[in-house]
Amino acid sequence: MNTILLVFDALRYDHVTEEITPNLMKHVERSANFTDAHSCNTSTIESMPCIICGQKEYDPENNIATVLKGFGVHTAMIHSNPMIHAFYPGFNETIDLKSNKFKMSKGFRKSLRRNLPPSIIKQLKKVRATVQEDDAYLPYARADETMIFTEKWMKGKKNYFLWAHLMDPHIPYYPMETQTGLSKHEMRTLNDRIIESVHGNYSPNQDETKTALQLYKEDIFEMDRALGPLLENLPEDTLLIVTADHGEEFGEHGQYSHHSDKHIPELTHVPLIISEPGILPQTVAERVSTISIAATIIEAHGYNDSLCETTSLYSMISK
């Protein structure tokens, strides 16, 4: 049996719609769709332990990859988020599509922000915006690159667990094509302002907020388009779980992007879609948590482990 865990970074539930995610909504028709699923926290580093360990603290000795590898399942991770490096233990393969030794570390960026006044940070960002073009600006790989690599990786393989982590909904919002009329430079400038607002150094106006939200939707639409081939051509005997680690806020509660431990619907209500030949297409309105994903995967593979001490959703939705 194969299992694919697709995690969309910063995808909020109310943006999985016929208009924004048509391919995913088509897949919902042959899946179990949980309409009231919630993440455990509102940042990647805090929410992912729930998804891969079935608990709020990360345990490198007791997670999906470690458990399944112990039963002979090949385990792999494909991503472009440096935060994911913390969850490498247990995986046979860990593939970062955006590694760059010349990229500033997050710790160094935080140090600069602590030690430089906002005016200097602003000037540095202006310089960066003039020299970085197109995808060189993005700190992550786009979905089309991630999915092409993922589909090539899957060919000919059996009995695996694959975690693919897609970053497109995450700030910066930078679609390849936009209906906003903004140039690439203007998009970078807007994103820099939104990022400064996250740190309390800027207050976006109504038009900026509206435009940022439109760019976010367009990023999700492009990600969904990249997902189409995989969703239409899943290998037989494959369990596919689609979810998000958290959502994204656009000023609804006074802030932007996402902040740890801020439990609001825009950040905690996430999609959860599960499909497999033995699962009945259905809508599940019961409130559930992403903390059940690990146990669900272990049970679906037919194994029993301590991860199954959390509530598995598999028996609830299987035939």
Summary of the structure (lengths in Angstrom):
residues: 319
radius of gyration: 19.4
end to end distance: 16.8
largest distance: 60.2
contacts: 1045
relative contact order: 0.24
helix: 43%
strand: 18%
